[in-house]
Amino acid sequence: MDNNLPLYLFHQGTNYQSYKFFGCHKTDGGKWVFRVYAPNAKAVSVVGDFNGWDYGKNPMKRFDGGVWECEIDGVEIYDAYKFCITKPDGGTVLKADPYAFHSETNGATASKVYSLDGYVWKDAKYQKNKRKTEVYQKPINIYEVHLGSWKRHEDGNVMSYRDVADQLAEYASDMGYTHLELMPVAEFPFDGSWGYQITGYYSITSRFGTPHDFMYFVDKCHEKGLGVIIDWVPAHFPRDEHGLANFDGTKLYEHDTLEHKSWGTLTFDYGKNEVKSFLISNAMFMHDVYHVDGLRVDAVASMLYLDYDRRDGEWKPNKYGDNKNLEAIEFFRQLNGAIFKYYPNTMMIAEESTAFPLVSKPADIGGLGFNFKWNMGWMNDTFDYFRQDPFFRKGCHNKLTFSFYYAFSENFILPVSHDEVVHGKHSLIEKMPGDYQQKFANLRLFFAYMMAHPGKKLTFMGTEFAQFREWNFADSLEWFMLDYPKHRDTQNFVRALNKFYKRNKTMHQIDFDWQGFEWIIPDDSVQNVLAFKRKDNDGNELICVFNLGDVERVDYKVGVDEGKYRVVFNSDCVEYGGEGRRYKKTVRAQEFALHGKEHSISLVLPPLTALFLKKSVVRKVK
């Protein structure tokens, strides 16, 4: 193979398929070629099952650019191997292959020989349909999943990719979700990190099976019409000896000075072209090889700011004298530009928790180039509001309305993620105030408000049936809760709400512009009522009214256009676990000017209830 071009591009930071060059690959002659980047090593050899782990049997040859290579005969699929690196100080260390496609787990840390060839994809129809509608106008309702704890076998063992694929794809599809978002599935050594401390970026974790098994998982999701988003972690990596840390005896992948001391991890050096090739190739790899539909990029804020989680003296200002990490900013622009060039319909989602500007805007106007950003402010404010006893909600009404001041400044996803139901933060149902019945009413109201609010949606597994226990990564969700009526009714409610969201364009077609939204009642804090419209491109409107108090509102008037209106969704229905209290299913607008309209309708608003209304279409008889 001619090494000149891939090496040249690698050192330029623009080899976006460097995984095809580095790592372990079978040659046309039946041997296996191993390549690794270790420019500061004195010597490198390959050790593994095929040579008795003898570092003297398969020494690698160095060629220009700090890359080492050798070919070995007699290698078998699933053979374990590592690189034995002689460091500049003369010491040796065994390192896993940074580009390995498969790895050991459960305390073992070697890479494993594997060929990605041979899987026959069946998602051509899905891929064709995916291109039909611009991603911004699609309904996007994401179900976030931790594969190790969504569901387990009866003996407590984790399910394989294939086992969980058949059940999870069917379940998520039936529930009306549009996408799955998987917490990190690249290889990681410590279960308690939930996958966020990665040692094998190109290895889909073998906890649940092989790379081909994971391909089956994605294929099965696509068969059910579900997109698959991967949680991706380019912000940091752990110090484990077999990983990227101090790889060739020097700080090859990590920054010279910047670390994440609170996390105990190292920061990538985004100024190194070889690091950019490594990371951008990895993002491309997930699309190329595993057909994923997007990446949720973790901890973006920690990358953007030099002083993130660092005290004075632990960082230096950039050339402009401020705290922006200019190299990380340029990395994001290059990353997103490369991904969208080849995958224009994918989702690049920034988990960014600050007010950094233009995160989800194009690079040519000064943005970072993502097409979506998590709205952490909405999440915090909304939880703060819903935790309050309804009697006191009038004092924090602005918690619900403030998000609309900036709702269209970015292309937001509204997240209720794993981070919000763990470490003493309480499960979603336990965040809700009131007695047993009121907790469930508040939860339904929360979901309805979230679905109606502009922005795409994400909820964590277990919230859809109101699991009371906080999430535990080492155990299955408490599916037995569905034996109890309130939890089964809540699941029915979420299913109905999800499907209502999908089939009503008013709720998703114009999420990022004021044209899709209109206030009706933003300021009735005294009665804890909120009302607004959602609109689509065809002129259809959905009136969303929320009684956030625990008192029924009788003859509550809402300004509307002339016509007849019918309630098309009611969170208080008995089949959802509600009280089934009286309300007017159909109302005609009266000539009573209100809220800037010449007409208004009179509603009965049950306590802690959301009502969605549509204007009835008058059909002319020929």
Residue pairs with C-beta under 8 A, 6 or more apart in sequence:
1 21
1 33
3 21
3 63
3 67
3 69
6 15
6 18
6 20
6 21
7 21
7 64
7 65
7 67
9 15
9 18
9 277
10 18
10 21
10 37
10 65
10 273
10 274
10 277
11 65
11 273
11 274
11 277
12 273
12 277
13 272
13 273
13 274
13 276
13 277
13 280
13 334
14 273
14 276
14 277
15 21
15 277
15 281
16 277
16 280
16 281
16 284
16 338
17 281
17 284
17 285
17 288
18 99
18 277
18 278
18 281
19 99
19 202
19 281
19 282
19 285
21 35
22 35
22 36
22 37
22 67
22 98
22 99
23 34
23 35
23 97
23 98
23 99
23 100
23 101
23 202
24 32
24 33
24 34
24 81
24 97
24 99
24 100
24 101
24 111
24 113
24 114
25 32
25 33
26 32
26 33
26 115
27 33
27 71
30 73
31 71
31 72
31 73
31 75
32 71
32 72
32 73
32 75
32 113
33 69
33 70
33 71
34 46
34 60
34 69
34 70
34 71
34 72
34 81
34 83
34 97
35 67
35 68
35 69
36 44
36 60
36 67
36 68
36 83
36 97
36 98
36 99
37 65
37 66
37 67
37 68
37 98
37 252
37 274
38 44
38 66
38 67
38 68
38 83
38 85
38 247
38 248
38 252
39 65
39 66
39 67
39 248
39 252
40 66
40 87
40 88
40 248
40 249
40 250
40 252
41 68
41 85
41 86
41 87
41 88
41 248
41 249
42 86
42 87
42 88
42 90
43 59
43 60
43 85
43 86
44 59
44 60
44 62
44 68
44 83
44 84
44 85
44 86
45 55
45 56
45 57
45 58
45 59
45 60
45 70
45 83
45 84
46 58
46 60
46 70
46 72
46 81
46 82
46 83
46 84
47 53
47 54
47 55
47 57
47 58
47 81
47 82
47 83
47 84
47 94
48 75
48 79
48 80
48 81
48 82
48 110
48 113
49 76
49 79
49 80
49 81
50 72
50 74
50 75
50 76
50 79
50 81
51 57
51 58
51 72
55 84
55 92
58 70
58 72
59 70
60 68
60 69
60 70
60 83
61 68
61 69
61 70
62 68
63 69
68 83
75 113
76 113
77 113
77 114
77 115
78 102
78 112
78 113
78 114
79 112
79 113
80 104
80 108
80 110
80 111
80 112
81 97
81 110
81 111
81 112
81 113
82 94
82 95
82 96
82 97
82 109
82 110
82 111
82 242
83 94
83 95
83 96
83 97
84 92
84 93
84 94
84 95
85 92
85 93
85 94
85 95
85 247
85 248
85 249
86 92
87 93
87 248
87 249
87 250
88 248
88 249
88 250
89 249
91 249
93 241
93 246
93 249
94 241
94 242
95 242
95 243
95 247
96 103
96 109
96 110
96 111
96 199
96 200
96 242
96 243
97 111
98 200
98 201
98 202
98 244
98 247
98 253
98 278
99 202
100 111
100 112
100 114
100 200
100 202
100 203
101 114
101 115
101 116
101 202
101 203
101 211
102 111
102 112
102 113
102 114
102 203
102 204
102 206
102 210
102 211
103 109
103 110
103 111
103 112
103 187
103 199
103 200
103 203
103 205
103 206
104 110
104 111
104 112
104 206
105 187
105 205
105 206
105 207
106 207
107 189
109 189
109 199
109 240
109 242
110 242
111 200
111 203
112 206
114 210
114 211
116 211
116 212
116 289
118 212
119 212
119 215
119 216
121 215
121 219
121 291
122 219
122 222
122 223
123 218
123 219
123 222
123 223
123 291
126 222
126 223
126 225
127 222
127 291
129 225
130 227
130 293
130 345
131 345
135 345
135 346
135 347
135 371
136 371
136 411
136 511
136 512
137 508
137 509
137 510
138 178
138 508
139 178
139 501
139 502
139 507
139 508
140 178
140 179
140 347
140 413
140 456
140 457
140 508
141 176
141 177
141 178
141 179
141 451
141 456
141 457
141 458
141 498
141 501
141 502
142 177
142 178
142 179
142 180
142 181
142 229
142 413
142 456
142 457
142 458
142 459
143 172
143 175
143 177
143 179
143 180
143 181
143 458
143 459
143 461
143 464
144 180
144 181
144 183
144 417
144 418
144 458
144 459
144 460
144 461
145 168
145 180
145 181
145 182
145 183
145 461
146 182
146 183
146 194
146 418
146 461
146 471
146 473
147 158
147 159
147 161
147 164
147 182
147 183
147 185
147 208
148 158
148 191
148 207
148 208
148 473
148 474
149 471
149 472
149 473
149 474
149 475
149 476
149 477
150 164
150 168
150 461
150 476
150 477
151 159
151 164
151 167
151 168
151 476
151 477
151 479
152 158
152 159
152 475
152 476
153 159
153 163
156 475
158 207
158 208
159 167
159 208
160 208
160 209
160 213
161 208
161 209
161 210
161 213
161 214
161 216
161 217
162 209
162 213
162 216
162 217
164 208
164 217
165 216
165 217
165 220
165 221
166 220
168 180
168 221
169 220
169 221
169 223
169 224
169 226
170 224
172 180
172 221
172 224
172 226
173 224
173 225
173 226
174 495
175 464
175 491
175 494
175 495
175 498
176 495
176 496
176 497
176 498
176 499
176 501
176 502
177 226
177 498
178 225
178 226
178 227
178 502
179 226
179 227
179 228
179 229
179 293
179 294
180 221
180 226
180 227
180 228
180 229
181 229
181 230
181 231
181 296
181 458
182 228
182 229
182 230
182 231
183 194
183 195
183 196
183 231
183 418
184 194
184 195
184 196
184 198
184 230
184 231
184 232
184 233
184 298
185 195
185 204
185 205
185 208
185 214
185 230
185 231
186 195
186 198
186 200
186 201
186 202
186 203
186 204
186 205
186 232
186 233
187 198
187 199
187 200
187 201
187 203
187 204
187 205
187 206
188 195
188 196
188 197
188 198
188 199
188 200
188 205
188 238
189 197
189 199
189 238
189 240
189 243
190 197
190 238
191 473
191 474
192 473
193 238
194 418
194 473
195 205
195 231
195 233
196 231
196 233
196 298
197 233
197 236
197 237
197 238
197 263
197 265
198 233
198 237
198 238
199 237
199 238
199 240
199 242
199 243
199 244
200 243
201 278
201 279
201 282
202 282
202 285
204 211
204 214
204 290
208 214
211 289
211 290
214 290
215 289
215 290
215 291
217 228
218 228
218 290
218 291
218 292
219 291
221 227
221 228
222 228
222 291
227 293
227 294
227 347
228 291
228 292
228 293
228 294
229 292
229 293
229 294
229 295
229 296
229 347
229 349
230 286
230 290
230 292
230 294
230 295
230 296
231 295
231 296
231 298
232 282
232 283
232 286
232 295
232 296
232 297
232 298
233 298
233 299
234 268
234 279
234 282
234 283
234 297
234 298
234 303
234 335
235 260
235 267
235 268
235 298
235 299
235 300
235 302
235 303
236 260
236 263
236 265
236 266
236 267
236 268
236 299
236 302
237 243
237 244
237 245
237 253
237 254
237 265
237 266
237 268
238 245
238 264
238 265
238 266
239 245
239 264
239 265
239 266
244 252
244 253
244 254
244 266
245 253
245 254
245 266
246 252
246 254
247 253
251 269
253 266
253 268
253 269
253 272
253 275
253 278
254 266
254 267
254 268
254 269
255 266
255 267
255 268
255 269
256 269
257 314
257 315
257 316
258 267
258 306
258 310
258 314
258 315
259 265
259 266
259 267
260 266
260 267
260 302
260 309
261 309
261 310
261 314
262 309
263 309
267 303
268 275
268 279
269 275
269 327
270 276
270 303
270 325
270 327
270 328
270 330
270 331
271 327
276 331
276 334
279 331
279 335
280 334
280 335
280 338
280 339
283 295
283 335
283 338
283 339
284 338
284 339
284 342
286 292
286 295
287 339
287 342
287 343
287 346
292 346
293 346
293 347
294 346
294 347
294 348
294 349
295 339
295 346
295 347
295 348
295 349
296 349
296 351
296 374
297 348
297 349
297 350
297 351
297 370
298 351
299 351
300 332
300 350
300 351
300 352
300 359
301 308
301 352
301 353
301 354
301 356
302 308
302 309
303 325
303 328
303 331
303 332
304 324
304 325
304 328
304 329
304 352
304 354
304 356
305 323
305 324
305 325
305 354
306 315
306 316
306 317
306 318
306 323
306 324
306 325
307 314
307 315
307 323
315 323
317 323
318 324
318 325
318 326
319 326
320 326
329 368
332 368
332 369
332 370
333 363
333 368
333 369
335 348
335 369
336 348
336 363
336 368
336 369
336 370
336 371
337 363
337 369
339 346
339 348
340 346
340 348
340 369
340 371
347 371
347 372
348 369
348 370
348 371
348 372
349 370
349 371
349 372
349 373
349 374
349 413
350 359
350 360
350 368
350 370
350 372
350 373
350 374
351 374
351 376
352 359
352 373
352 374
352 376
353 374
353 376
356 368
357 366
357 367
358 365
358 366
358 367
358 368
358 410
359 367
359 368
359 370
359 373
359 410
360 367
360 368
360 370
360 371
360 372
360 373
360 410
360 411
360 412
361 367
361 368
361 369
361 410
362 369
363 369
371 411
372 411
372 412
372 413
372 456
373 410
373 411
373 412
373 413
374 412
374 413
374 415
374 417
374 458
375 403
375 410
375 412
375 413
375 414
375 415
375 455
376 415
377 402
377 403
377 406
378 403
378 407
378 412
378 414
378 453
378 455
379 414
379 415
379 416
379 417
379 420
381 399
381 400
381 402
381 403
382 399
382 400
382 403
382 446
382 449
382 450
383 420
383 431
384 396
384 399
385 393
385 396
385 397
385 399
385 400
385 548
386 431
386 432
386 433
386 442
386 445
386 446
387 431
387 432
387 433
388 395
388 396
388 433
389 433
389 434
390 433
390 434
390 528
390 548
390 549
390 550
390 551
390 607
390 608
391 550
393 525
393 528
393 548
393 549
394 525
394 526
394 528
395 525
397 523
397 525
397 528
400 449
400 530
400 548
401 522
401 523
401 530
403 453
404 454
404 517
404 519
404 522
407 453
407 454
407 455
407 517
408 454
408 512
408 513
408 514
410 512
411 511
411 512
412 454
412 455
412 456
412 511
412 512
413 455
413 456
413 457
413 458
414 450
414 453
414 455
414 456
414 457
414 458
415 458
416 428
416 450
416 458
416 459
416 460
416 463
417 458
417 460
418 460
418 471
419 425
420 428
420 460
421 427
421 428
421 460
421 462
421 463
421 470
421 471
422 470
422 471
423 470
424 470
425 431
425 470
426 470
427 462
427 463
427 466
427 467
427 468
427 469
427 470
427 471
428 443
428 446
428 463
428 466
429 439
429 440
429 443
429 463
429 466
429 467
429 468
430 439
430 468
432 438
432 439
432 440
432 442
432 443
432 446
433 439
433 442
434 441
434 442
434 550
434 608
436 486
437 579
438 550
438 608
440 466
440 486
440 489
440 490
440 577
441 571
441 572
441 578
441 579
441 607
441 608
441 609
442 608
443 466
443 490
444 490
444 493
444 571
444 572
444 576
444 577
444 578
444 608
444 610
445 546
445 548
445 571
445 608
445 609
445 610
447 459
447 493
447 494
447 497
447 571
448 497
448 544
448 546
448 569
448 571
448 610
448 612
449 530
449 546
449 610
450 457
451 457
451 497
451 498
451 500
451 501
451 507
452 507
452 532
452 534
452 542
452 544
452 610
452 612
454 510
454 511
454 512
454 516
454 517
454 534
455 511
455 512
456 508
456 511
457 501
460 471
461 471
461 477
462 471
462 477
462 478
464 490
464 491
464 494
464 495
465 481
465 482
465 487
465 488
465 490
465 491
465 494
466 481
466 486
466 487
466 490
467 477
467 478
467 481
467 487
468 478
468 481
469 478
471 477
481 487
482 488
482 491
485 577
486 577
489 575
489 576
489 577
490 576
490 577
492 575
492 576
492 577
493 571
493 573
493 576
493 577
496 569
496 576
497 569
497 571
500 507
500 568
500 569
500 612
501 507
501 508
502 508
504 542
505 536
505 537
505 538
505 540
506 516
506 534
506 535
506 536
506 540
506 541
506 542
507 534
507 542
509 516
509 536
509 537
510 516
510 517
510 535
510 536
510 537
515 535
516 534
516 535
516 536
517 532
517 533
517 534
517 535
518 532
518 533
518 535
519 532
519 533
520 531
520 532
520 533
520 543
520 545
520 558
520 559
520 560
520 595
521 529
521 530
521 531
521 532
521 545
521 558
521 595
522 530
522 532
524 530
527 547
527 549
527 553
527 556
528 547
528 548
528 549
529 545
529 546
529 547
529 548
529 549
529 553
529 556
529 605
530 545
530 546
530 548
531 543
531 544
531 545
531 546
531 558
532 543
532 544
533 541
533 542
533 543
533 544
534 541
534 542
534 544
535 541
535 542
540 614
541 614
541 615
542 568
542 612
542 613
542 614
543 558
543 560
543 565
543 612
543 613
543 614
544 610
544 611
544 612
545 558
545 603
545 605
545 610
545 611
545 612
545 613
546 609
546 610
546 611
547 553
547 556
547 605
547 606
547 607
547 608
547 609
547 610
548 608
549 607
549 608
550 607
550 608
551 607
552 581
552 604
552 605
552 606
552 607
553 603
553 604
553 605
554 604
555 602
555 603
555 604
556 602
556 603
556 604
556 605
557 592
557 594
557 600
557 601
557 602
557 603
558 594
558 595
558 600
558 601
558 603
559 593
559 594
559 595
559 596
559 597
559 599
559 600
560 589
560 597
560 599
560 600
560 601
560 615
561 589
561 597
561 599
561 615
562 589
562 598
562 599
563 588
563 589
563 599
563 615
563 616
563 618
564 586
564 587
564 588
564 589
564 615
564 616
564 618
565 586
565 587
565 588
565 589
565 601
565 613
565 614
565 615
565 616
566 585
566 586
566 587
566 613
566 614
566 616
567 583
567 584
567 585
567 586
567 611
567 612
567 613
568 612
568 613
568 614
569 610
569 611
569 612
570 578
570 583
570 609
570 610
570 611
570 612
571 578
571 609
571 610
571 611
572 578
572 579
572 580
572 581
572 583
572 606
572 608
572 609
573 580
574 580
578 606
578 609
579 606
581 606
581 607
581 609
582 604
582 606
583 603
583 604
583 605
583 606
583 609
583 611
584 602
584 603
584 604
586 616
587 601
587 602
587 603
587 613
588 601
589 599
589 600
589 601
590 599
590 600
590 601
590 602
591 598
591 599
592 599
592 600
593 599
593 600
594 600
601 613
603 611
605 611
